[in-house]
Structure formats: C-alpha cells, structure tokens
Amino acid sequence: MTGPAPRPTRLEQRLGVTLPLLQAGMGGVAGPELCAAVSRAGAGGVLGLYKEPPERIRRLVADTAAQTDRPFGINLVPEVLAPDRCRAQLDTAVGVLPERAFVTFYGLPAPDLLAAAVRAGLPVVVQVGTAPAAGRALEQGADVVVLQGVEAGGHLLGALPALPLLRAVRRDHPDAVLAVAGGIATGADLARAVTEGADGAMAGTLFAAARESEAHPEFKRRIVAATAADTVVTTVFDIGWPNRPHRVLRNATTAPGPRQPARFIATTTAPDGRRLPVPRYSAAVPSIRTEGRIEDMAMYCGDSCERITATEPGAALVDRIRAEYRRALRRTRPEHRRTPRHTRPDPARQEGEVPG
Ligand SMILES: Cc1cc2nc3c(=O)[nH]c(=O)nc-3n(C[C@H](O)[C@H](O)[C@H](O)COP(=O)(O)O)c2cc1C
C-alpha cells in the first residue's frame, strides 16, 4: 500500500521512471540482475561498466534488456580509461541499448565524449561534485546532472555535502533537472532531497547491499552493520584508479601509519575468466568473484549506511522506498496530498501509517 502517487518530478519524466531514484552504476557490483530488478520496480537501474571491454558490454546490455521492459541505464567512468577505450565503450553500448535506455557518466567527460553521448539521442546523466562542473555539464547538453555530496560512498568528486551543493547549483540553474547523490537510504531521505529542490536522487551504498548486487556477502554484511562513523575518506586505494579520494569502510588498509607493501591479498575473476591477483591498495571492490582478505579491500560505503539495516531484494527495496517517499512527501508537502482538503481525515488521526 503506497498511497496516491505524487506528481512525477522532471527526473521521472525525462528518464521514464516512476520513482525519482537512480541506482548508481557500480563497477563490479551493479550487474544485469541488480539493474534489471531495480528497473522492473520502476526506479532507474544502471549497469556499471567501469573497465568492461566492448564484447562484454554487448552481453551485459542484452542480458539486462531481456530481463526488463522498463528504462535502465549504463554507467561509464571516463577517468579510469584512455579516451579511445571509453569512446569504444560508449559506441558499443549505444549500438545495442534499447530506446528506453539512458547513459550515465561519473565525472564530467571530455567535451567530445559528452557530445558523442548527446548525439546518440539517449538521455545523458552526468555526476559531478562542484557547481562549476554542473554548469559545464548543462552547457554541454547533459539532460540530468547528479550532484555528489561528500557523504557519498565511493570516489568523491567534490568537497561539499549534497544539499548545500544542490542549493548553489539550483540558484544558477532553476530549470535544470538535478539529482543529489550521497546520504540517500530511505524514502524520507529522498523526499527531503525533493523538498529541498532536487528532481530526484541517486543511491549507491543502499543498492550495493541489495540481494542482487554482486558485492561480496561479507562486504554487504559490513554495510548493514556499519554506522557513518565506520566510514573514512582516504586516498589509499589508488591502484587502478589513482588521484581520487574515496569514502570506504575503515579497515586495516586505511589505518594511519606508513604504507604497507602492496602484497597480493585476494584473487578475483576477470571478465574473460582469468584469475587475477588483487594487491593491497587496489581500487577493485570485493565481489562475488573475489576470494581472500575481503575485509582488507576497498569497501566503498557512504554515510547512508547508518540507515541501511538489511539486505533486501531490489524490488522490495524500491517498493519500500516508494512507500516511505510518498508518506514523507504527504507529511511535508500538502500539495502532494491528492485528497481534497474538505474530505481529508483529521490530521491528529494520521499519525503513523497513511492509507494506501
Ligand atoms: C560500492 C560502490 C561502488 C561505486 N562505483 C561507482 C562506479 O563504478 N561509477 C559511478 O558512477 N559511481 C560509483 N559509485 C558512486 C555513486 O555513483 C554515488 O556517488 C554514491 O554511491 C552516492 O552515495 P551513497 O553510496 O551514499 O548512496 C560507487 C559507490 C559505491 C558505494
């Protein structure tokens, strides 16, 4: 029972989703099962393509498209690849994506790459961490800009919390479609962002803990058990993705002190089936394909872990967020209550559950 639908936000209208929530594309974590489960439930599922080669991208997209008739996205991270390899990822993906799909970038892409994505005709979502980068993304044709706050899990693009960043960008771009990333784990968090002027939000940690996520079970268990105080911003996990601070769960590798030797601490299976050693300080996330000292690896995790209390199936998670979002919006924004004023029940009796 979720109650009457609030007016769709511009993010929902632009991407064709029925809840203004995007699941972050997460390399090694967000595969076809998670992306499709989130998409079928009406939110924006996103495939993490990180360093995937073109032939795997074709398979991953086809596998996802076969599991959902609703919109879903792909995620590219231009800063971890040479420009021609990232362009090959984009060209391969747009060649096989259905019309209902969208493209997401982590960080402001080089102008020619962003222009190529815009020319492809699918909606383009760009995640940034500063107001100037948001302005450039919009100027260059991004349909949606995701504003990442410093409370976010994973690599960090800026230094401001999400809501102050949103306010700064909204002031200069009143009509832009803006979402926030960082700090979103409940429907109340999402409603707060929308009430503050966002058209929606993106969440990563929340979905990394979901049942269909390919994160290692020990990593999921630790997200569920953690509070914000268990996370730390560090630069130590720089092998494979240098020069970018990241928020992770504190562990032996993030402990203060001199850098330890970058010995192999785990093995993981590459997209082509080869077993690869994982050195301490690798940026690779522990996934279902990883064996070894999971607890010493890069467990990207946002402050939002504070409110993540279980590993849920993606569909149940999205349904729960939708119900919480509607309930919270009706409390904070009377215009979202569809019931005419004169027939509304006595507010004193509305405590707790809202009728579905
Ligand atoms: C495990 C994990 C992996 C991530 N990997 C990616 C990635 O490959 N590409 C990307 O655009 N963002 C990635 N992110 C960052 C998200 O896009 C987003 O900024 C972040 O998850 C928002 O904060 P939250 O985790 O508190 O929801 C990752 C986040 C996490 C937690």
The ligand as an SDF file (V2000), in Angstrom:
LIG
                    3D

 31 33  0  0  0  0  0  0  0  0999 V2000
   30.3810    0.2080   -3.8880 C   0  0  0  0  0  0  0  0  0  0  0  0
   30.3030    1.4760   -4.6930 C   0  0  0  0  0  0  0  0  0  0  0  0
   30.8380    1.4860   -5.9800 C   0  0  0  0  0  0  0  0  0  0  0  0
   30.7060    2.6340   -6.7750 C   0  0  0  0  0  0  0  0  0  0  0  0
   31.1550    2.5960   -8.0810 N   0  0  0  0  0  0  0  0  0  0  0  0
   30.8090    3.6020   -8.9210 C   0  0  0  0  0  0  0  0  0  0  0  0
   31.0450    3.4870  -10.3190 C   0  0  0  0  0  0  0  0  0  0  0  0
   31.5950    2.4960  -10.8170 O   0  0  0  0  0  0  0  0  0  0  0  0
   30.6060    4.5010  -11.1140 N   0  0  0  0  0  0  0  0  0  0  0  0
   29.9580    5.6010  -10.6030 C   0  0  0  0  0  0  0  0  0  0  0  0
   29.4890    6.4450  -11.3730 O   0  0  0  0  0  0  0  0  0  0  0  0
   29.7930    5.7650   -9.2830 N   0  0  0  0  0  0  0  0  0  0  0  0
   30.1640    4.7860   -8.4310 C   0  0  0  0  0  0  0  0  0  0  0  0
   29.9210    4.9290   -7.0850 N   0  0  0  0  0  0  0  0  0  0  0  0
   29.4760    6.2460   -6.5270 C   0  0  0  0  0  0  0  0  0  0  0  0
   27.9990    6.5450   -6.7810 C   0  0  0  0  0  0  0  0  0  0  0  0
   27.8140    6.9840   -8.1020 O   0  0  0  0  0  0  0  0  0  0  0  0
   27.4040    7.6160   -5.8420 C   0  0  0  0  0  0  0  0  0  0  0  0
   28.1040    8.8190   -5.9270 O   0  0  0  0  0  0  0  0  0  0  0  0
   27.3750    7.1930   -4.3830 C   0  0  0  0  0  0  0  0  0  0  0  0
   27.0930    5.8390   -4.2530 O   0  0  0  0  0  0  0  0  0  0  0  0
   26.3260    8.0070   -3.6280 C   0  0  0  0  0  0  0  0  0  0  0  0
   26.4460    7.8590   -2.2360 O   0  0  0  0  0  0  0  0  0  0  0  0
   25.7850    6.6290   -1.4040 P   0  0  0  0  0  0  0  0  0  0  0  0
   26.6940    5.4790   -1.6670 O   0  0  0  0  0  0  0  0  0  0  0  0
   25.7990    7.0690   -0.0170 O   0  0  0  0  0  0  0  0  0  0  0  0
   24.4230    6.3880   -1.9590 O   0  0  0  0  0  0  0  0  0  0  0  0
   30.0910    3.7980   -6.2580 C   0  0  0  0  0  0  0  0  0  0  0  0
   29.5870    3.7830   -4.9460 C   0  0  0  0  0  0  0  0  0  0  0  0
   29.6890    2.6490   -4.1640 C   0  0  0  0  0  0  0  0  0  0  0  0
   29.1300    2.6570   -2.7660 C   0  0  0  0  0  0  0  0  0  0  0  0
  1  2  1  0
  2  3  1  0
  2 30  2  0
  3  4  2  0
  4  5  1  0
  4 28  1  0
  5  6  2  0
  6  7  1  0
  6 13  1  0
  7  8  2  0
  7  9  1  0
  9 10  1  0
 10 11  2  0
 10 12  1  0
 12 13  2  0
 13 14  1  0
 14 15  1  0
 14 28  1  0
 15 16  1  0
 16 17  1  0
 16 18  1  0
 18 19  1  0
 18 20  1  0
 20 21  1  0
 20 22  1  0
 22 23  1  0
 23 24  1  0
 24 25  2  0
 24 26  1  0
 24 27  1  0
 28 29  2  0
 29 30  1  0
 30 31  1  0
M  END
$$$$
